[in-house]
Amino acid sequence: MTALAFEHVSHAFAKNLVVDDFGLSIGPGEIVCLVGPSGCGKTTVLRIAAGLEPLQSGRVAIGERVVGDAGRGIDVPPDERGLGLVFQDYALFPHLSVAGNIAFGLRRVGAEERRSRVAALLEQLDLGRFAEVYPHTLSGGQQQRVALARALAPGPGIVLLDEPFSGLDTALRAQIRDQTLHLLKSREAATLLVTHDPEEAMALGDRIALMREGRLIQIGAPSDLYLHPVNAFAAGFFGEVNRIAGEVRAGAVATPFGDIPATRLPEGSAVDVLIRPEALQVRAIGAGTRPSHPAIVLAARLLGEVSMVHLEVESGAWSERHFHSRMAGSVLPGENSVVEVALDPSRTFVFRAADPK
């Protein structure tokens, strides 16, 4: 069963095509994060789902009900689609208290049921003591929770969130999105969450849909997009990568840290090798030992749970000499020391040089 489906959706502003043949299905209770750089069309997709943008091409269905079909002239108004919406600016009503904001969408519910739902959400989101205060007196995190509670109060089957955590500081963002994840899962609402933050998408999404220039590039579980990117753009979007230009010779590409298999690419192909920092593991060199893949330590910094080691290799034929290694724990080799570098091929990707970066 599908809770929300897009089929061949395209949308343009003037002559600028911002959504190009977009297709996506979201199951009941599933959280799908729609990610991509600014201007890639992800917010337009969300607004089309909500009925806030007229459907120009394609079809949108909520469950078995078609709410938008450009070919048949179907365009169900936003307030008849049964969706919960949380906007980037929260859009709270300044003249209503916190409780009043949450109860706003419950006008067709009896008074006792309305009070019960509001009280339950206030307790769930730790907002009970703010029930009678007004939004302007709240912090950004508190306002975000009120907006989420208001969206969920009517019990929608689908919730749409547009960059809901972008205005929060780093520590608060992690706390609020964790609360949001558990609340959405407890309500079993199908969720489409738009974000430009890949870490946020990986923390919240059951699946991630990656967009670029209006098109859906890749969709899958967070681990799929991180470990099996379809091209260089997808690999670089979900974390830092070290890049080396190379060429396929005898089914492999040479790097300063060993050869990388490239049997699926034709002999002589120009390629980009992308190496995640955690794929480069640094080891001290024992006395009298000659390293197979040496590098010089330019700097080493502790970043909390991991260490970042800046490495340089001999110039030779390499297009890049400076590399980053990210290792768990406090691995801090001395500056200018020579270390051995071991490469994890599972975190290393080879793409044709013509692939988008």
Secondary structure by P-SEA (a helix, b strand, c coil): cccbbbcbbbbbcccccccccccccccccbbbbbbbcccccaaaaaaaaacccccccccccccccccccccccccccccccbbbbbcccccccccccaaaaaacccccccaaaaaaaaaaaaaaaccccccccccccccaaaaaaaaaaaaacccccbbbbccccccccaaaaaaaaaaaaaaaaaaccbbbbbbccaaaaaacccbbbbbccccccccccccccccccccaaaaaaabbbbbbbbbbcccbbbcccbbbbccccccbbbbbbbbccccbbbbbbcccccccbbbbbccccccccbbbbbbbccccccccccbbbbbcccccccccbbbbbbbcccccccccccccc
